[in-house]
Amino acid sequence: MEKESRHSNQSGISRRGFLSVGGAAVAGTTLSMRPGSVVEGRERQGGGAKIRKYKTLGRTGFEVSDLAVGGVPLRNTAVVRYAYEKGINYFDVAERYSGGAAEEAVGEAMQFMDRSKIFITTKIGMGNNDTVETVLDRCGQCLARMKTDYIDAFYMHGIGSVEALNNPVFHAATDRLKADGKIKFIGFSCHGPRGNRGDSMEDVLLAAAEDGRFDQVLYVYNFMNREVGDKILAALKAKNIGTTAMKTAPGMLRPTPFDPENPTEQQTQYIDRMVSRGRSREQAITGLRRQIERQHETYQNTRPFIEKYGIETEEQLRLASIHWVAQNPDMHTTCVGMNDLDIIDKIVPLSGTTLSPADEALLSDYETVLNDKYCRHGCNICADACPNGLPVSTIMRYAYYFECQGREKDAMLEYAALDEGDASLCIGCHAPCSGACPYGIDIQSTMLQAHSLLTL
């Protein structure tokens, strides 16, 4: 449903005014573009654009902007206020995002927004020791940080199995929270399983559609997982469940340079591990060089694509990827991680518009180029092939956070906390995972590359 923006400029603060809110400048990213590029026109109109399309969020009945603030990097209240002024009325946060700072940013902006015109989702991770009382208490802390009397949708964070959908503590607690008027709806986010444990994102979301208790969900949807994503979307639509998308822009890892005379710490670890297993140093270096050559070969295969479209920044691809998701009438809103005002100016002009033929061609070619380089979030097809039970999809998700979202510290902390072991176990492994990926990803090489990133 398309409507004119209904959000009045209550504070009357200009973009320049937002930049100095709180006495500190908001850092922005720069999108450099060649003349005539596929996103140049969008940038030229960005500053004055507002949200032009709102969609009914399933059974909630709430009309949400087709683009939303995703709160992982959110820390500055100026971003919330500026997004609101642009007509964005959906804010997706969690108690863990930035250590609660994302919720606090929403709370600090609350006095400048009409609460009845915004939709807030927040999430908590459910642990084995949680009780109804601990969930009630944690929800209360979320409410306090956001300075609001109610949460529109309260989520379980990062569900990785069908069994977890039935968490009795969560459902008992949310029944009480609904009765007390502290939450209106429930849902969950899903990144997929952890290694050999759990179920694929597809299985979890399809089970949730049949479950009937969840009002909305947040899951991975982009042009690289459209077959699975569209199947899920159709099942959710049939049950009138609200749909929100994350990780809309797929990405690839850059190759690691290698100098045998000056290896990195991780490369030294690889060489030492191979030597301890009976290989000579020369053999270890040769094996490492072959792995890195494969990485470079994979990366160089993207060069013709980059030259064809004159790609100068990854931001160009990211915007086209976000646009592809947002234009889908069955995806109610698309969450975009925002930590500055520039990204708001870049995405808002996409609202209510469709991809140009140039963008369609770009993404079609990009899909071909990236097919054997992008580990699909939520997939667990290769999990059983790993003799060490490593959570391949999870590790690659952390690498995605590091390389494609600029969340280096978060990614490294998450990786260090893995209890299944890390990808150093791939060093010297005979790689029974070879050929296990239906998309042709070189799993061992990619995992070692991810390990190098995440253990800097």
PESUL-V632536 format. One record per residue. RES is the residue in one letter. SS is DSSP state (h for helix, s for strand, l for the rest). PSI is psi in whole degrees, 0 to 359 (none if undefined). Layout:
RES,SS,PSI
RES,SS,PSI
This chain:
M,l,119
E,s,135
K,l,156
E,l,153
S,l,131
R,l,12
H,l,111
S,l,152
N,l,84
Q,l,321
S,l,338
G,l,19
I,l,131
S,l,173
R,h,320
R,h,323
G,h,321
F,h,327
L,h,336
S,l,8
V,h,133
G,h,5
G,h,10
A,l,143
A,l,144
V,l,123
A,l,139
G,l,161
T,l,154
T,l,132
L,l,104
S,l,136
M,l,148
R,l,154
P,l,136
G,l,7
S,l,166
V,l,344
V,l,2
E,h,316
G,h,324
R,h,316
E,h,324
R,h,328
Q,h,358
G,h,314
G,h,319
G,h,1
A,l,153
K,l,164
I,l,132
R,l,351
K,s,135
Y,s,143
K,s,147
T,s,122
L,l,71
G,h,219
R,h,349
T,h,331
G,l,358
F,l,137
E,s,113
V,s,151
S,s,146
D,l,349
L,s,140
A,s,160
V,s,116
G,s,130
G,l,11
V,l,311
P,l,2
L,l,127
R,l,338
N,l,125
T,h,335
A,h,326
V,h,317
V,h,313
R,h,318
Y,h,319
A,h,317
Y,h,316
E,h,332
K,l,357
G,l,359
I,l,127
N,l,13
Y,s,126
F,s,119
D,s,113
V,l,187
A,l,158
E,l,333
R,l,338
Y,h,118
S,h,35
G,h,34
G,h,350
A,h,331
A,h,316
E,h,321
E,h,324
A,h,319
V,h,317
G,h,319
E,h,334
A,h,349
M,h,322
Q,h,343
F,h,2
M,l,153
D,l,109
R,h,328
S,h,347
K,h,6
I,l,154
F,s,121
I,s,129
T,s,132
T,s,165
K,s,151
I,s,143
G,l,134
M,l,123
G,l,167
N,l,335
N,l,1
D,l,143
T,l,173
V,h,318
E,h,321
T,h,324
V,h,318
L,h,319
D,h,317
R,h,322
C,h,320
G,h,322
Q,h,322
C,h,314
L,h,318
A,h,317
R,h,326
M,h,0
K,l,50
T,l,157
D,l,344
Y,l,157
I,s,132
D,s,316
A,s,127
F,s,123
Y,s,151
M,s,135
H,l,125
G,l,53
I,l,130
G,l,8
S,l,157
V,l,322
E,h,322
A,h,339
L,h,335
N,h,15
N,l,110
P,h,328
V,h,314
F,h,313
H,h,323
A,h,319
A,h,317
T,h,331
D,h,317
R,h,319
L,h,323
K,h,315
A,h,328
D,l,359
G,l,16
K,l,340
I,s,156
K,s,319
F,s,165
I,s,157
G,s,196
F,s,159
S,s,154
C,s,122
H,l,353
G,l,191
P,l,179
R,s,97
G,l,228
N,l,352
R,s,138
G,l,190
D,l,163
S,l,159
M,h,320
E,h,312
D,h,319
V,h,313
L,h,322
L,h,324
A,h,322
A,h,324
A,h,322
E,h,333
D,h,312
G,l,349
R,l,343
F,l,133
D,l,334
Q,s,163
V,s,158
L,s,122
Y,s,168
V,s,126
Y,l,121
N,l,176
F,l,348
M,l,346
N,l,32
R,h,326
E,h,308
V,h,316
G,h,318
D,h,327
K,h,316
I,h,315
L,h,320
A,h,319
A,h,320
L,h,321
K,h,320
A,h,334
K,l,7
N,l,41
I,l,135
G,s,140
T,s,131
T,s,139
A,s,146
M,s,169
K,l,53
T,l,344
A,l,107
P,l,163
G,l,171
M,l,159
L,l,141
R,l,148
P,l,151
T,l,130
P,l,156
F,l,123
D,l,108
P,l,332
E,l,343
N,l,64
P,l,156
T,l,171
E,h,318
Q,h,323
Q,h,322
T,h,319
Q,h,318
Y,h,312
I,h,314
D,h,320
R,h,317
M,h,322
V,h,320
S,h,342
R,l,13
G,l,359
R,l,155
S,l,163
R,h,321
E,h,318
Q,h,320
A,h,317
I,h,320
T,h,316
G,h,319
L,h,319
R,h,321
R,h,319
Q,h,314
I,h,327
E,h,322
R,h,320
Q,h,316
H,h,320
E,h,316
T,h,315
Y,h,319
Q,h,336
N,l,343
T,l,347
R,h,315
P,h,322
F,h,314
I,h,318
E,h,324
K,h,318
Y,h,2
G,l,36
I,l,124
E,l,335
T,l,152
E,h,340
E,h,326
Q,h,315
L,h,322
R,h,316
L,h,318
A,h,323
S,h,316
I,h,317
H,h,319
W,h,318
V,h,312
A,h,331
Q,l,348
N,l,119
P,l,339
D,l,349
M,l,111
H,l,320
T,s,153
T,s,116
C,s,129
V,s,126
G,s,126
M,l,127
N,l,8
D,l,171
L,h,333
D,h,319
I,h,328
I,h,315
D,h,333
K,h,325
I,h,330
V,h,321
P,l,345
L,l,339
S,l,131
G,l,13
T,l,166
T,l,159
L,l,140
S,l,160
P,h,325
A,h,319
D,h,322
E,h,316
A,h,320
L,h,311
L,h,325
S,h,315
D,h,321
Y,h,322
E,h,320
T,h,316
V,h,321
L,h,353
N,l,313
D,l,21
K,l,346
Y,l,115
C,l,115
R,l,123
H,l,137
G,l,356
C,l,142
N,l,25
I,l,324
C,l,354
A,h,316
D,h,345
A,h,349
C,l,118
P,l,342
N,l,0
G,l,32
L,l,143
P,l,78
V,h,308
S,h,322
T,h,316
I,h,319
M,h,332
R,h,319
Y,h,322
A,h,324
Y,h,317
Y,h,316
F,h,307
E,h,323
C,h,343
Q,l,358
G,l,22
R,l,59
E,h,310
K,h,312
D,h,315
A,h,317
M,h,322
L,h,317
E,h,318
Y,h,317
A,h,336
A,l,357
L,l,134
D,l,359
E,l,355
G,l,166
D,l,182
A,h,1
S,h,339
L,h,345
C,h,343
I,l,119
G,l,358
C,l,147
H,l,4
A,l,59
P,l,351
C,l,347
S,l,126
G,l,358
A,l,339
C,l,123
P,l,347
Y,l,358
G,l,17
I,l,136
D,l,93
I,h,311
Q,h,313
S,h,319
T,h,322
M,h,319
L,h,324
Q,h,318
A,h,320
H,h,319
S,h,318
L,h,313
L,h,358
T,l,34
L,l,none
